Amino acid sequence: MVYGYIRVSTDKQTVENQRFEINRFCKAEKLKIVKWIEEKISGTKAPEKRQLGQLLKIVQEGDIIICSELSRLGRSFFMIMKILSECMERGIKVWTIKDNYRLGDDIQSKVLAFAFGLSAEIERNLISQRTKEALARCKSDGKILGRKPGRAVNVMLTGHEKEIRKMLREGKNKAEIGRYFGVHRQTVRIFVNERLTKWKLKKLFPEVKT
């Protein structure tokens, strides 16, 4: 069976371009997509927190997952390699269009997976460095950076309060929780201080406004 996987990071992006690319590729290769998986979510989220995780559960040996490029699978080298490694072990094929990559069980596939994943990681680091340099220039020019006072609590962790409380009770530190949800440990610290601390006080002292 052939699956088409499409991911965009924000609501402002469209899935149509990726769908067009995959359809055109399948027509040339005489393949037919039996199921489309589309999602609008950050690639920093762990696969099990995305529809991609559900897809990886149902695909079987010999199935093909087609996406526009390897970066659609994840935002970090280690995440992409983990996904490709799992697919390789289970005999699942992963084909990408822009990268022209074909995952198999040969050494060439493994080398290509490493090369593409590393290239994507380097490019993101370069973008991050350029962004930091631009922000530093703005700051040196006297421009005010960052959110205005009264910013909202990080929305990436909103809705996971129960899970985070359970992980804290189990002795997980903020770095481990951050890796699980794909956020920085500092984000977890702020979220715990601003959201969970208020929740705890409200449970203990419902008459006190927090």
VOLOKE-406116 format. One record per atom (N, C-alpha, C, CB): residue in three letters; x, y, z. Coordinates in steps of 0.1 Angstrom, whole numbers, plus 2048, in hexadecimal, padded with zeros to 3 digits. Each point is the difference from the previous one (the first is absolute). Glycine has a CB too. Example, Ala and Ser with C-alpha at 12.3 -4.5 7.8 and 13.67 -1.06 7.14 Angstrom:
% residues 2
ala8847C784E
ala7F780C800
ala80980C800
ala7ED7F480C
ser80F8177ED
ser80980B800
ser7F880B808
ser80C7FA7EA
% end
This chain:
% residues 210
met8087F4800
met7F880C800
met80980C800
met7EE7F480C
val80D8177EE
val80780D7FF
val7F980A808
val8097FA7E9
tyr7FE80D81F
tyr7FB80B809
tyr80680D7FC
tyr7FB7F0813
gly7FD81B7EC
gly80680D7FE
gly80080880D
gly7F78007E9
tyr81480581C
tyr80180780C
tyr80380F7FD
tyr8087EB80D
ile7F081E7F9
ile80280E7FE
ile7FF80780E
ile7F57FF7E9
arg81580A819
arg80180780C
arg80380F7FD
arg8067EB80D
val7F381E7F9
val80480E800
val80080580F
val7F68047E9
ser812806819
ser80280480E
ser7F5809806
ser8187FE7FB
thr7E280B7FC
thr7F6809805
thr7F48007F7
thr81280E80A
asp7E37F97FB
asp7F48017F8
asp8028097F4
asp7F37FD815
lys81780B7EB
lys8038097F5
lys8067F97F4
lys803813810
gln8027E17F2
gln8067F87F5
gln7F57F77FA
gln81780180B
thr7EB7FB7E9
thr7F67F87F9
thr8057F27FD
thr7F68157F6
val8027E180B
val8047F37FD
val7FF7FD7F1
val7F87F9816
glu8028107E2
glu7FD7FD7F2
glu80D7FE7F8
glu7EB80D802
asn81F7FB801
asn80D7FF7F8
asn8067F2802
asn804818802
gln7FC7E380A
gln8067F3803
gln7F77F57F9
gln80A808816
arg7E97FA7EB
arg7F77F67FA
arg8027FF7F1
arg7EF804812
phe8128087E8
phe8038007F1
phe80D7F97FC
phe7F38167FF
glu8177ED809
glu80D7F97FD
glu7FF7F1801
glu80C815809
ile7ED7E7802
ile7FF7F1802
ile7F87FA7F5
ile802803819
asn7F38037E4
asn7F77FB7F5
asn8077FF7F3
asn7EC80980C
arg81C8017F0
arg8078007F4
arg80B7F5800
arg7FC8197FE
phe80A7E580D
phe80B7F6801
phe7F97F27FE
phe80E80F810
cys7E77EF7F7
cys7F97F3800
cys7FB7FD7F1
cys7F9802819
lys8038087E1
lys7FB7FE7F2
lys80C7FB7F7
lys7EE812803
ala81D7F47FF
ala80C7FD7F8
ala8057F2804
ala8068187FE
glu7F97E480E
glu8047F3805
glu7F57F57FF
glu81080C80F
lys7E47F87EC
lys7F57F77FF
lys7FC7FA80E
lys8077FB7E8
leu7F980E822
leu7FC7FC80D
leu7F3806804
leu8187FE807
lys7E17FD803
lys7F3805804
lys80080280F
lys7F47F67EC
ile80A816819
ile7FF80280E
ile7F37FA805
ile80E8167FE
val7F37E180C
val7F47FA806
val7FA80880C
val8087EA7F8
lys80181E80E
lys7FC80880C
lys80980C801
lys7F77EB80C
trp8038217F7
trp80880C802
trp80080380F
trp7F98097E9
ile8127FB81C
ile80180580E
ile80580E7FF
ile8057E9809
glu7F38207FB
glu80380F800
glu7FF80580E
glu7F88027E8
glu81280781C
glu7FF80680D
glu80780E800
glu7FF7E980B
lys7FC8207FD
lys80680D802
lys80580080E
lys7F080B7F0
ile81D7F3812
ile8067FF80D
ile80F8017FE
ile7EE7F1809
ser819814802
ser80E8027FF
ser8087F37FF
ser7FD81580D
gly80D7EA7EC
gly8087F47FE
gly8087FD80D
gly8018047E8
thr800806821
thr8077FD80D
thr7F87F7809
thr80A8167FE
lys7E97E87FF
lys7F87F7808
lys8057F17FD
lys7EC810800
ala8147E880B
ala8047F27FE
ala7F67F97F7
ala80B800817
pro7FA7F77E1
pro7F67F97F6
pro7F47FA807
pro8147FB7F2
glu7ED80081A
glu7F57FA807
glu7F580B804
glu80F7EE808
lys7F581E7F8
lys7F780B802
lys7FA8067F4
lys80D805814
arg7F77F57E0
arg7FA8047F3
arg7F97F47FA
arg8138117FD
gln7E67F37F8
gln7FA7F57F8
gln80A7F77FA
gln7ED80F7FB
leu81F7F6803
leu80B7F87FB
leu8027F3808
leu80B8157F7
gly7F37ED816
gly8027F5809
gly7F57F57FE
gly80A80F811
gln7EA7F57EC
gln7F57F77FD
gln8037F97F3
gln7F080E80D
leu8157F97E9
leu8047FA7F4
leu80A7F5801
leu7FB8167F5
leu8107ED813
leu80A7F6803
leu7FB7F4806
leu810813802
lys7E57EE806
lys7FA7F4806
lys7F97F77F7
lys7FE80E814
ile7FD7F77E1
ile7F77F87F7
ile8087FB7F3
ile7EC80D809
val81F7FA7F4
val8077FB7F4
val8077F3802
val8048187FA
gln7FD7E07FC
gln8057F3801
gln80C7FE7F6
gln7E97F7807
glu81E7FE7FA
glu80B7FD7F8
glu7FC8017F1
glu80A7F1812
gly7FE8167E6
gly7FD8027F2
gly7F880C7FD
gly8017E87FE
asp7F981F80C
asp7F880C7FD
asp80A80B7FD
asp7ED7F880F
ile80D8137EB
ile80880B7FC
ile7FA80D806
ile8087F57EA
ile80081381C
ile7FC80D805
ile80780B7F7
ile7FD7F8818
ile7FB8107E1
ile80580A7F8
ile7FE80E805
ile7FC7F17EC
cys80E817815
cys7FF80E805
cys8098097F7
cys7FB7F9818
ser8038147E9
ser8078097F7
ser80F800803
ser7EB80E7FE
glu8197F280F
glu80E800804
glu8017FB80E
glu8048147F1
leu8097E8812
leu8027FA80D
leu7FD80980C
leu8127F37F5
ser7EF81A809
ser7FD80A80B
ser7F2800804
ser81280E7F8
arg7E57EC7FF
arg7F27FF804
arg7FE7F680C
arg7F98057E8
leu8117F1819
leu7FF7F680A
leu80380680E
leu8067EE7EF
gly80381C812
gly80480580C
gly80980C7FF
gly7FE7EA80A
arg80581D801
arg80880C7FF
arg80E7FE806
arg7EB80D802
ser8197E7802
ser80D7FE804
ser8067F37FA
ser7FA80B816
phe8137F57E9
phe8077F57FA
phe7FD7F3807
phe81280F7F9
phe7EE7F1814
phe7FE7F4808
phe7F27FA7FF
phe811808810
met7E58017EF
met7F27FC7FE
met7FE7F97F2
met7F981380F
ile80D7F47E7
ile7FF7FA7F2
ile8067F2800
ile8008177F6
met80C7E880F
met8087F4800
met7F87F5808
met81680D7FE
lys7E47F680D
lys7F97F7808
lys7F47FA7F8
lys80680C815
ile7F37FD7E4
ile7F57FC7F7
ile8047F77F5
ile7F4815806
leu8177EF7F3
leu8057F87F5
leu8057F3805
leu8068157F4
ser8017EB817
ser8057F3806
ser7F57F6803
ser81380D809
glu7E27F87FD
glu7F57F7802
glu7FA7FB7F4
glu7FB80D814
cys8037FB7E2
cys7FB7FC7F3
cys8097F67F9
cys7F48167FD
met8197EC804
met8097F77FA
met8007F2806
met80E8147FB
glu7F17EC813
glu7FF7F3807
glu7F37F87FD
glu80E80B812
arg7E87FD7EB
arg7F37F97FE
arg7FD7FE7F1
arg7F780A814
gly8127F97E3
gly7FF7FE7F2
gly7F680A7F9
gly8057E8805
ile7F9824801
ile7F780A7FB
ile8098097F7
ile7F07FF814
lys80B8057E0
lys8078097F8
lys7FC80E802
lys8027EE7EF
val80781B811
val7FD80F800
val8068067F4
val80080081A
trp7F88067DE
trp8058077F4
trp7FD80F802
trp7FC7EC7F2
thr80D81C80A
thr7FE80F800
thr8028057F2
thr808802818
ile7F28097E5
ile8008057F2
ile80B80B7FE
ile7E77FC7FF
lys81980E809
lys80B80A7FE
lys80E7FB803
lys7EF811807
asp8127E6803
asp80D7FA803
asp8047F57F7
asp7FC806818
asn7F97F57E1
asn8027F47F7
asn8067F4808
asn8038107EC
tyr7F87EE820
tyr8057F6809
tyr7F77F4800
tyr80A81280E
arg7FD7E27F2
arg7F97F3801
arg8057F880B
arg7FC8007E7
leu7FD7FE823
leu8047F880C
leu8007F17FD
leu7F881380F
gly8137E67F3
gly8007F27FE
gly8087FA80C
gly7FE8027E6
asp8067F2818
asp8087F980B
asp80F7FF7FC
asp7EB7F4807
asp8198147EE
asp80E7FF7FC
asp80880B807
asp7F97F67EA
ile814809814
ile80980A807
ile7FF80E7F9
ile8107ED806
gln7EC8137ED
gln7FF80D7FA
gln7F4808806
gln8097F67EB
ser7EC803818
ser7F5806807
ser80480680D
ser7F07F17F4
lys818808813
lys80480480E
lys80980D7FF
lys7FE7E8808
val80B8177EE
val80980C7FE
val7F880C7FC
val8127F17FA
leu7E480D7FD
leu7F880B7FB
leu7F780680B
leu8007F67EA
ala7FB80181F
ala7F880580B
ala808808809
ala7F27EC7FF
phe81A810804
phe809808808
phe80380D7FA
phe80A7EB809
ala7FA8157EA
ala80480C7F9
ala7F480B7FF
ala8107F27F3
phe7E480980A
phe7F58097FF
phe7FC80680D
phe7F87F47EC
gly80880381E
gly7FC80480E
gly80A80A805
gly7F57EA804
leu8188147FA
leu80A809805
leu80080D7F9
leu80E7EC805
ser7EF8147EE
ser7FF80C7F8
ser7F5809805
ser8097F47EC
ala7EB806817
ala7F5807805
ala80380680D
ala7F07F17F3
glu817808816
glu80380580D
glu80A80C7FF
glu7FD7E9809
ile80D8167EE
ile80980B7FE
ile7F980C7FB
ile8127EF7FC
glu7E580F7FB
glu7F980C7FA
glu7F780780B
glu8007F47EA
arg7FA80481E
arg7F880680B
arg80980880A
arg7EF7ED7FD
asn81C80D806
asn80A807809
asn80580D7FA
asn8077EA809
leu7FB8167EA
leu80480C7F9
leu7F680B800
leu80E7F27F2
ile7E580980C
ile7F580A800
ile7FE80580E
ile7F57F47EE
ser80D80481D
ser7FF80480D
ser80B80A804
ser7F67EA806
gln8168147F5
gln80B809802
gln7FE80D7FA
gln80F7EC802
arg7EC8147F1
arg7FD80C7F9
arg7F6808807
arg8067F67EB
thr7F080381B
thr7F5807807
thr80580780D
thr7F07EF7F7
lys819809810
lys80680680C
lys80880C7FD
lys8007E980A
glu8088177EB
glu80880B7FC
glu7F880C7FD
glu8117F07F7
ala7E380E802
ala7F780A7FC
ala7FA80780C
ala7FB7F47EA
leu801803820
leu7FA80580C
leu80A809808
leu7F17EC801
ala81C80F7FF
ala80A807807
ala80380E7FA
ala80B7EA806
arg7F48177ED
arg80280D7F9
arg7F4809804
arg80C7F57ED
cys7E8805813
cys7F4809804
cys80180580E
cys7F27F27F0
lys813805819
lys80180480E
lys80B80B801
lys7F97E9807
ser8128157F2
ser80A80B801
ser7FC80D7FA
ser8117EE7FE
asp7E58127F9
asp7FA80C7FA
asp7F5806809
asp8057F77EA
gly7F9803822
gly7F6805809
gly7F27FC7FE
gly80F813802
lys7EF7E37F5
lys7F27FB7FE
lys7FC7F780B
lys8038027E7
ile7F07FF81D
ile7FB7F780B
ile7FC7F37FA
ile7F881480D
leu80D7E17F9
leu7FE7F27FB
leu7F77F9809
leu8168007F4
gly7E47F5808
gly7F97F7808
gly7F1804801
gly8157FB80D
arg7E47FD7FB
arg7F2802802
arg7FD80C809
arg7FC7E87FC
lys7F981D803
lys7FC80B80A
lys7FD7F980D
lys7F680F7ED
pro80A7F981E
pro7FD7FB80D
pro7F27FA800
pro80F81180B
gly7F07E47FD
gly7F37F9801
gly7FE7F57F6
gly7F7815809
arg8147E67F1
arg8007F67F6
arg7F87F3805
arg8168097F6
ala7E47F0801
ala7F97F4804
ala8097F5803
ala7ED8077F1
val80F7EF817
val8077F4803
val8027F87F4
val7F7800818
asn8147FA7E6
asn8037F87F4
asn7F57F77FC
asn818801805
val7E38007EF
val7F47F97FC
val8047F27FB
val7F58157F9
met8187E8805
met8047F27FB
met7FD7F680C
met81180A7F0
leu7F07FB81C
leu7FE7F680B
leu7F2801806
leu818803805
thr7E08077F6
thr7F2801805
thr7F87F37FC
thr8018197FE
gly7F87E280C
gly7F87F47FE
gly8077F3805
gly7F680C7EC
his8177F6817
his8087F5805
his80380180F
his80A7FD7E9
glu7EE80B81E
glu80380280E
glu8017F3808
glu7F58167FE
lys8017E1800
lys7FF7F4807
lys80C7F77FE
lys7E78017FF
glu81D7FE7F4
glu80B7F87FC
glu80D806807
glu7F57FA7EA
ile80D813816
ile80C806805
ile8007FE80F
ile8008117EE
arg7F57F0819
arg7FF7FE80F
arg8047F2803
arg7EE811802
lys80D7E57F6
lys8047F2802
lys80F7FE7FE
lys7E97F97F8
met81C80D7FE
met80F7FE7FD
met80880680B
met7FC8017E8
leu80080B81E
leu80780680B
leu7FF7F780C
leu7FB8177F7
arg7F97E380C
arg7FF7F780B
arg8097F47FF
arg7E8808803
glu81A7F47F0
glu8097F47FE
glu80F803800
glu7ED7F77F2
gly816816811
gly80E804802
gly8068057F3
gly8017F0812
lys7F88127E3
lys8068047F4
lys80480F802
lys7F17F07F2
asn81B814809
asn80480E800
asn7FB8077F4
asn8147FA80D
lys7ED8137F4
lys7FB8097F5
lys8067FE7F3
lys7FB811811
ala8127EB7EF
ala8067FD7F3
ala7FA7F47F9
ala81580A809
glu7E87EC7FF
glu7FA7F37FB
glu7F28037FB
glu80E7F2810
ile7EA8167F7
ile7F38047FC
ile8008087F3
ile7F87FF818
gly81280A7E8
gly8028087F4
gly8037F87F3
gly80881280F
arg8017E47F3
arg8037F77F4
arg7F37F97FC
arg8187FE808
tyr7E07FD802
tyr7F47F87FD
tyr7F68087F7
tyr8047F3815
phe7FB81A7EF
phe7F68097F9
phe8068087F4
phe7F3801816
gly81B7FE7E9
gly8068077F5
gly80280F803
gly7F77EF7F1
val80A81581C
val80380E803
val80C801809
val7E78057FE
his81E807804
his80B802809
his7FD7FF80E
his8098107EF
arg8007EC81A
arg7FE7FE80E
arg7FB80D807
arg8117ED800
gln7F481E7FA
gln7FC80D806
gln7F18027FE
gln8178097FB
thr7E47F37F9
thr7F28017FD
thr7F87F880B
thr8048037E7
val8017F181C
val7F97F880A
val80080680D
val8077EC7F4
arg80581A810
arg80180780D
arg7F680B801
arg8187FA801
ile7E780F7F5
ile7F680B800
ile7F27FB801
ile81080E7F3
phe7ED7E7805
phe7F37FB800
phe7FC7FA80E
phe8027FB7E7
val8077FE81F
val7FD7FA80D
val7FE80B80A
val80E7EC7FB
asn7FB81F805
asn7FF80A809
asn7F38097FF
asn818801800
glu7E48017F3
glu7F58097FE
glu7F27F97FF
glu81080E7F4
arg7F07E5808
arg7F47F97FE
arg7FD7F680B
arg8038037E8
leu8077F481A
leu7FE7F580A
leu80080580E
leu80A7F07F0
thr7FF81A813
thr80080580E
thr7F3807803
thr8198037FE
lys7E28057F9
lys7F3806802
lys7F57F6802
lys8078147F3
trp7F97E1805
trp7F67F5801
trp8017FA80E
trp8027FC7E7
lys80A80181E
lys8027FA80D
lys7FA80980B
lys8147F47F7
leu7EF819809
leu7FB80980A
leu7F1801800
leu81580D7FE
lys7E67F37F6
lys7F18017FF
lys7F97F3806
lys80380F7EB
lys8047E6813
lys7FA7F3806
lys80180180F
lys8067F37EB
leu80581281A
leu80280080E
leu7F880B807
leu8167F77FD
phe7E98157FC
phe7F980B806
phe7F78067F6
phe81380580F
pro7E17F57EE
pro7F78047F6
pro7FA80E802
pro7FB7E97FD
glu80681C810
glu7FA80D803
glu80A80B7FC
glu7F37F6812
val81A8067EB
val80A80B7FD
val8028017F1
val80C7FB816
lys7F48117E5
lys8028027F2
lys80F8007FD
lys7EA80E7FF
thr81A7EA7F6
thr80E7FF7FD
thr8028067F2
thr8037EC80E
% end
